[in-house]
Amino acid sequence: MLVMVNPQRFRGLRSPKLQNVAARKGRPLPDWVFRIIILPPTLFGVFLVTRAFCTIVVAMFGIPATGVVTRVERQGRSYTLQYAWDAEGKRMQDSASISREQFEQYQAALSPASPEPASAPQTIQLRYLRSAGLSSPEMELTAENVALLLFIAVFWSSCVSVAFYALWIAPLKEFFNGRSARRADLGPSSELKKA
């Protein structure tokens, strides 16, 4: 459903602190530009917090299993490991990020052009929660990795939340408080007119 909103009603949403930021021709940038810019970092912060929470849940309550490495991929500077495992008679698949050293190790083991070393790792230990559709390799569930992920998620979200509050929450609170104050001021006068 498309709702048409009169922009004149939202004059109270303008933040005085943003008026000193100059754009081309010496004009200040409108506040909605900053509000749109802050949305992607805010959503990314929500993603980080959610991932950290899911990782902790899998580490604490996940069912241990042995997975088989099916494929490794490289996309720029990121490396991805794809693996599969059997859970209650069904074949499950998932992927995880790995380091460059791990990528080269698994790639050498899976490459048909080179002989497979006897000690090449083709299986991984993992934990999974079938009801939630979550899984993580044991190498990602170490205390150091979980603590680092949690620290990054909290630090990023804390920094972004300050800007989100200044650009969205505070102006909205000021706007609705102003409307409530105007209604309170108009209340007695309207009653007098009726009388």
Secondary structure, DSSP 8 states (H G I E B T S, - for coil): ------GGGGGGG--GGGTT-B-GGG-B--HHHHHHHHHHHHHHHHHHHHHHHHHHHHHHH-EEEEEEEEEEEEETTEEEEEEEEEETTEEEEEEEEE-HHHHHHHHHHH-TTS---TT---EEEEEEETTTTEEEEGGG-SHHHHHHHHHHHHHHHHHHHHHHIIIIIHHHHHHHHHHHHHHHHHHHHHHHHH-
